[in-house]
Amino acid sequence: KEDMSFRKYLCRGTVNVLAESTMIAIAHNINKLHRKIQSGKIGQHLFELKTA
């Protein structure tokens, strides 16, 4: 959370805080995907798949 310079909520109320938390989570996932694409690790499995 603090790596993205997020320290406090800008809105008040349960619904607004939930919406802002959701936007932070989406931004975090987009950043993770971007890092994977840039490093060329997209479409690779963590472990080799076993064949039956």
C-alpha positions as CSV (number, residue, x, y, z in Angstrom):
1,K,0.0,0.0,0.0
2,E,2.7,2.5,0.9
3,D,4.8,1.5,-2.1
4,M,2.1,3.1,-4.2
5,S,2.1,6.3,-2.0
6,F,-1.3,5.5,-0.6
7,R,-1.5,6.6,3.1
8,K,-5.1,7.5,3.8
9,Y,-8.5,7.4,2.2
10,L,-9.7,10.6,0.5
11,C,-13.5,9.8,1.0
12,R,-15.7,9.1,3.9
13,G,-18.3,6.4,4.3
14,T,-18.3,2.7,3.9
15,V,-19.3,2.6,0.3
16,N,-16.7,5.2,-0.8
17,V,-13.9,3.5,1.2
18,L,-14.8,0.2,-0.4
19,A,-14.8,1.7,-3.8
20,E,-11.4,3.3,-3.2
21,S,-10.0,0.1,-1.8
22,T,-11.2,-1.7,-4.9
23,M,-9.5,0.8,-7.1
24,I,-6.2,0.4,-5.2
25,A,-6.5,-3.4,-5.6
26,I,-7.1,-3.1,-9.3
27,A,-4.1,-0.8,-9.7
28,H,-1.9,-3.2,-7.8
29,N,-2.9,-6.1,-10.0
30,I,-2.3,-4.0,-13.2
31,N,1.2,-3.1,-11.9
32,K,1.9,-6.8,-11.3
33,L,0.8,-7.7,-14.8
34,H,2.9,-4.9,-16.3
35,R,6.0,-6.2,-14.5
36,K,5.3,-9.7,-15.7
37,I,4.9,-8.5,-19.3
38,Q,8.1,-6.4,-19.1
39,S,10.2,-9.3,-17.7
40,G,8.8,-11.8,-20.3
41,K,7.3,-14.1,-17.8
42,I,3.8,-14.0,-19.1
43,G,2.3,-17.4,-20.2
44,Q,4.8,-19.4,-18.2
45,H,3.8,-21.8,-15.4
46,L,5.5,-21.7,-12.0
47,F,6.2,-25.5,-12.2
48,E,6.4,-27.9,-15.0
49,L,3.0,-29.6,-15.8
50,K,2.8,-33.3,-15.1
51,T,1.5,-35.5,-17.8
52,A,-0.7,-38.5,-16.9
